[in-house]
Each structure stands twice: as structure tokens, then as C-alpha cells.
Amino acid sequence: MKAILTITLLIVLVICARSAYIWLIKQTPSRRWRAAAICLGVILLALVVSGRAHWLYAVIGGILPFLQKLAGLIRYIPLVNFLRQNFNRQQNSYQNQQSNPDKDSSDMTREQAAEILGISIDASKDKILAAHKRLIQKNHPDTGGTDYFAKKINKARDVLLNKRK
């Protein structure tokens, strides 16, 4: 008796799944996503109620349909907008440097070089080298820095030490 009930239940589930699939194919893409989210929510709820899934999964499943709207609202947060603009600006700067690697924006003055290294203009050679070493260790491309900053730090050192290429 139990086996017959199980087989009947499986047949009904297969028929329902096939009918749902046919209905889903006929829908627009936005309605498909909505229907899929509802189905996942119902499945998660059934698993939680039956004790087969942790309640946290149901909370995560309940939040999923709202993530698309939440992603649209993120652009209104000022800090995120500011970071995105700076990231885009830095990416454009990096792409410009890659397309024109030989182009040097301008000659660096001794004042600019000292400001970059964070030392005075008349600093000794040892102070210049120590400041360069400290900054290059933090900003070297191998340690998470950028080529742009490393080039500026090296150029500042060269200007203050009166080196020419």
C-alpha cells in the first residue's frame, strides 16, 4: 500500500513539474524569474517546515527576490557612488597609461618630488632613500600597489638625487 502511494505521488509530481515547465516556457523572461523565485521560496519553506533545512536557508531564500531591487537602490548611497566614480576614473587612467606607456605627463619639480616622498627639499641622501624604500614597499605592484604610484615614487627619488635617464 505504501509503495503504491509513493509511486502515485511521484507520478503526480512529474505531471505537475511538466505542466509547470510548459507554462514557464510560455512566459516572458521577467515572469520566468519571478516564478522561479516563488518556486524556490516554496521549496525552501517546505524544507524548513518539514525540518529538512535550517531556518537560515529560508531567510536567505526569502531575501533572494528582493536582491535585484536592492542592487538598484545601492546606486543612491553616496559612498558607493563616490567609490564607483573613483574606480572608473582610476581604470580610465590605467588604460590611458597602458595605451601611451612612453608618454610622461610632465617633468616633476623638486618640490613635487619632496611632497611625494614626504620629506623636505634639502633632505639628505639617506633620508631620501629611506623615504623611497618605505613608500615603495607599500605601493609596489607586487604588494598590491599600482604601476602608476611606483613610477611616481621612483621618479621623485630620481629627481631629488639628480639622476637622469
N, C-alpha and C positions, 0 to 999 in steps of 0.2 A: 504494500500500500504506500509506504514511504517513498519507494523508488518511482512509482507511477506519478506521485505528486511532484517529485523533484523533476522528472522528465517533462511533465506538463508545464511546470513553472519555467523551465529553460526554453521550451518551445514558445511560450507566450513572450518571454523576454526577447528572444530572437526576432519574433514578428514585430514587436514594439520597436526594437532597435532599427530594423529595416525600414519600417514606416517613418520613424523619426529621421533616418538618413535621407530618404526620398524627399520628405518635407523640407529638410535643411538645405538640400541642393537647390531647391526652387526659390530660396530666399535670397535677398540682397546680402552683400558681404557684411554690412553693419548689423543686420539682423542675425546673421550667422554667428558673429562674435557674441552678440547678446545671448542668443540661445545656448551657445556653448558654455558661456559663463554661468547661466542659470542651471544647466545640466550639471556642471561641475559642483556648483553650490549645493544642489540637491543630493548629489552623490556624497559629498563631504558631510553634509548634515546627517544623512542616513548612516554613514560610517561612525560618526560621533555618537549618535543616539543608540546605535547597537553596541557601542563600546569597542569598536574595532580600530578607532583612530583617536588620537589625543585631541582635546578640545582646542588646542592651539592651531591645529590644522584647519579647523572650522573657521576660526577667526581670520586666518590668512586667506582662506578661500572666500570669506565674506568681503574682504578688503580688495581682492583682485579686480572686481568690476569697476571700482572707483579709481584705480590707479591711472587709467587713461585721462580722466578728468583732473586728477591731482597733478599729473605731468603737465597739463595745460596751465594749471594755476602757478606752477613753480616760476614761470617767467615773470610773474608780478612781484616776486620777492626781490627787493633792491640788491641785496648782496649777491645773489645768484646771477642777476643780470649784469652787475659790475664785473664779476669774475668771468662770465662768458665773453663779455666785450674785450676784457684784457687778454683772455686766452686767444680770441680771434685775432687781436692786434699782434700778439706775440707770434702766432702762426704765420701771419702775413709777413712779418718782419723776417722770420726764419726762412720763408720761401723766397723772399727778395734776396737774402744773403746767399742762398743756395744758387739762385739764378745768376747772381753777379758776385762771385767769390773774390775777384781781384779788385773790386771797387771798394775804396776806402772812403768813408763818408767825409772825413776832414782830418787835417793834421791836429793832433792833440797838443794842447799847450801844457806847460809845466804846472800851471795852476790846476788844470783839469786832471792831470795825472796824479798830483798830490791829493786832490779831493777823492779820486777813485780809490787810492790806496789808504786814505785816511791818515795821512801824515803831513808834516809841514813841508814847504817847498825846499827848504835848506836842510832837510834831514840827511843824516849820514848814509853811506852805502849799506852799512849793516842794518839800519832801520828800514831802509827801502826794501832790502832783500827779505827781512823778517816779515814786513807787512805783505809783500808779494806772496811769500810762502803761506802765510796764514790765510789769505784770501783765495789763493789758487787751490788750496786743499779743500776749501768749502765749495768752490764754484767750478772745479774741473769737470769736464763732461763725463769722465769715468766714475765720478762720485755723485752724479745727479745734477750737475750744473749744465750750463749751455755753452756752446762754442763761442757765442757772442760775448758772454761775460769773460770767459777765459782769454779771448783775444784782447778785450779791453784792458784786463789786468796786466797781461804781458806787455801790451803797448805802453801802459802807464809806467811800468818798470823800465822799459827801454828808454822812454823819454826822460825819465828822471836820472837814469845812468848815462844819458847822452849816447846811446847806441843807435846806429843807423843800419838799415838792412842793405 
